[in-house]
């Protein structure tokens, strides 16, 4: 789950905004304070962001029953786990394939949005250039 699409800063950590987006994508949006508390609960080095080790600590705490039922970390652990003993290996395989497919679809959607934004930026730049050319021509007539 600690996948590149959640680490937008590509620094190997999940910061507050990245955690916010990840929780929204998982269908469990949190308040700003809730997100800060999630990080604080497992932030061993007190850098206000999650390392991979701290991220894994969420699941260890969940397995040990150390997370409050209504906490964001509990929701994250619940949304990101599967019990192979009850689901079986095939069920686990299907779970991870479905999760990977959902992540790929989200990535495709993000790519479409980026392409659309690039197109709008390009159109705005072209409009700016046309206006500048028009003003230059207009100044030739007013002199």
N, C-alpha and C positions, 0 to 999 in steps of 0.2 A: 504493500500500500504506500510505502514511502517512495513513491514513484516520481520521476522527473516532472510530470505535469503538475504536481503539488509544490515542488520546490522551484517556484518561478524565478527566484534570485540565483538559482544554480550554485548555491554556496554550501550545499550539504546539510542545511538546516531548514526547519519549518518555522517561520516567524508568525506573528499574530495575524497578519493579513492572509498569509498562505493557509494557516489553520482555518481561518474564517471561510475561505473559498472551498477548502477541502470538506468542511462540515456541511456547507451548503450543497456541494455536489453529491454528498452521501445522503442528503435528504434530512439532515438534522441540524439546521441552522442554530447558532448560539448568539447570545447577547455579547457585547464587547466585554463586559465584566465576566461573563461565563467563560469566554475564551481565555482571558487573562488568568482566571482561576485554574483552567485546564492546564495551561503551561506551568503555572506555579506549583501545581501538585506533583509534577514529575521533573521539574527543572533543577537537576542536581548541581549544575555549575552556575546557576543564577545568572544566565546570560539572556533571559527572557525569550528564548527560542528553543525548539526541540531538536536535539541531535538524534541520530538513528537509534542510539542506545537508549535515550530517554523515551523515544517513541515506543520501543519494544517494552519498556518498563510499564507502559499503560496496560499491555496485555498480561504481563506478569501479575500486576496488581489486580486486574480483573479476574484472573484465574484463582488468585488467593482470596478473592472476595473483599478486597481492601478499598474498592471504589463505591461511593454512594450511588444508589440506584438511579437517582435523578440527575447525576452529574454528566457533564458533556463527555468526560473521558469514558464513562460507562457506556454511553450511547455510541461513541466511536468504536470501542472494543466490540460491542454487540453487533454493529453494522459491518464489521470487518473480519468476523470470525466464522468458522464452521467447525462443527464437531464431527470428525471423521468416524468416531465410534457409532454415532447414531445415523449419520448420512451415508456412511460407507465411502469407499475410495471413489467409486463412480460419481456419487453425489458431490463429493468434494471437488472432483475434476470438473463437473458441470458448473459448480459454484464459481470456481476460479475462471473458467472459460467465459461464463456470463459476466463476471466482474471485468475481465480483460476486454470483452466486447463493449461493455458500457463505457469503459475508459477510452477505447478507440473511437467510439461514437462521439464522446465529449470532445476528443481531440479534433475530430473532423469538423465538428460544429465550431470550435475555436478557430480552426484554420479558415473556415468560411467567413467568420466574422473579421478576422485579420485581413483577408483578401478584400472584403467589402470596405474596410477602413482604408486600406491602401488605395483602392479605386477612388474613394471619396477625396482622399488627400491629393491624388493625382489630378482629379477634376478641379479641385480648389486651386491648385497651383496653375493649371492651364487658364482658368478664369482670371487669376491674378495677372498672368502674363498678357492676356488679351486686353485687360483693362489698362495695363501699363503701355502697351503698344497704341491703344486708342488715345490715351492722354498725350502721348508723344506726337501722334498725328494731329490731334486737336491743337497742340501748342504751335504747330506750323501754321495753322490758319489764323490764330489770334495775334500773331506778331506783326 
